[in-house]
Amino acid sequence: MYYNQRVKQMKKEATVTSKGQITIPAEIRKRFKLQAQDKVRFETKGDRVILRPVRREDLLAVYNSVSAKGKETDIHTIREETQKAIGEQAAKEGT
């Protein structure tokens, strides 16, 4: 383990399994408060791979940053329109 107090830099090694999995070392999980089921993001920069925690706030920001294609519709409207279309189709078929 390499740890530089001045720049708070830590270097650890992990082995990639045959399934492509790695275990994040305990010291790093503690430092970044990573728990089971937390998400991480892999980024590449030149010949480096950067692993970053994905926080709930980050996920919400991404979710809210993309608008739906076309008109915005809620689930109740979709359900009503679907039921109406099914009813119309059934009436056409005489059922």
C-alpha positions as CSV (number, residue, x, y, z in Angstrom):
1,M,0.0,0.0,0.0
2,Y,1.2,3.5,-0.9
3,Y,-0.3,6.5,0.9
4,N,0.9,10.1,0.6
5,Q,-0.5,12.3,3.4
6,R,0.4,15.5,1.6
7,V,-2.0,14.9,-1.3
8,K,-4.2,12.2,0.3
9,Q,-3.3,9.8,-2.4
10,M,-3.6,6.0,-1.9
11,K,-2.5,3.3,-4.3
12,K,-3.7,-0.3,-3.8
13,E,-3.6,-3.3,-6.0
14,A,-6.4,-5.8,-6.7
15,T,-6.6,-8.9,-8.9
16,V,-9.1,-9.2,-11.7
17,T,-11.0,-12.6,-11.5
18,S,-11.8,-14.7,-14.5
19,K,-15.3,-13.1,-14.4
20,G,-13.7,-9.6,-14.7
21,Q,-14.5,-8.8,-11.0
22,I,-12.3,-6.9,-8.5
23,T,-12.5,-6.4,-4.8
24,I,-12.2,-2.7,-3.7
25,P,-9.7,-2.7,-0.8
26,A,-11.2,-2.1,2.6
27,E,-9.2,1.1,3.2
28,I,-10.6,2.6,0.0
29,R,-14.2,1.5,0.8
30,K,-13.9,3.1,4.2
31,R,-12.4,6.3,2.9
32,F,-15.1,6.8,0.3
33,K,-17.9,5.3,2.5
34,L,-18.7,2.6,0.0
35,Q,-21.2,-0.1,1.1
36,A,-22.7,-3.1,-0.5
37,Q,-25.0,-2.3,-3.5
38,D,-23.4,1.2,-4.0
39,K,-22.6,2.1,-7.6
40,V,-19.2,3.1,-8.9
41,R,-18.2,4.6,-12.2
42,F,-15.2,3.6,-14.3
43,E,-13.6,6.4,-16.3
44,T,-10.6,6.2,-18.6
45,K,-8.1,9.0,-19.0
46,G,-5.2,8.1,-21.3
47,D,-3.8,4.9,-20.0
48,R,-5.5,5.3,-16.6
49,V,-8.7,3.9,-15.2
50,I,-10.4,6.0,-12.6
51,L,-13.0,4.5,-10.2
52,R,-15.4,7.0,-8.8
53,P,-18.3,6.5,-6.3
54,V,-21.7,7.4,-7.8
55,R,-23.7,9.2,-5.2
56,R,-27.5,9.3,-5.1
57,E,-27.3,13.0,-5.8
58,D,-25.3,12.3,-9.0
59,L,-27.9,9.8,-10.2
60,L,-30.7,12.3,-9.6
61,A,-28.8,15.0,-11.4
62,V,-28.4,12.7,-14.4
63,Y,-32.0,11.6,-14.3
64,N,-33.3,15.1,-14.2
65,S,-30.9,16.4,-16.9
66,V,-32.4,14.4,-19.7
67,S,-35.9,15.3,-20.9
68,A,-38.2,12.7,-22.4
69,K,-38.5,12.6,-26.1
70,G,-41.8,14.1,-27.2
71,K,-44.5,15.1,-24.8
72,E,-44.1,14.6,-21.1
73,T,-46.6,12.0,-19.8
74,D,-47.2,10.6,-16.4
75,I,-48.1,6.9,-15.7
76,H,-51.8,7.6,-15.0
77,T,-52.2,9.2,-18.5
78,I,-50.4,6.3,-20.1
79,R,-52.6,3.8,-18.3
80,E,-55.8,5.7,-19.3
81,E,-54.7,6.0,-22.9
82,T,-53.9,2.3,-23.0
83,Q,-57.2,1.2,-21.5
84,K,-59.0,3.5,-24.0
85,A,-57.2,2.0,-26.9
86,I,-57.9,-1.6,-25.7
87,G,-61.5,-0.7,-25.3
88,E,-61.7,0.8,-28.8
89,Q,-59.9,-2.3,-30.3
90,A,-62.4,-4.6,-28.5
91,A,-65.4,-2.6,-29.8
92,K,-64.0,-2.9,-33.3
93,E,-63.6,-6.6,-33.0
94,G,-67.1,-7.0,-31.4
95,T,-65.9,-8.5,-28.1
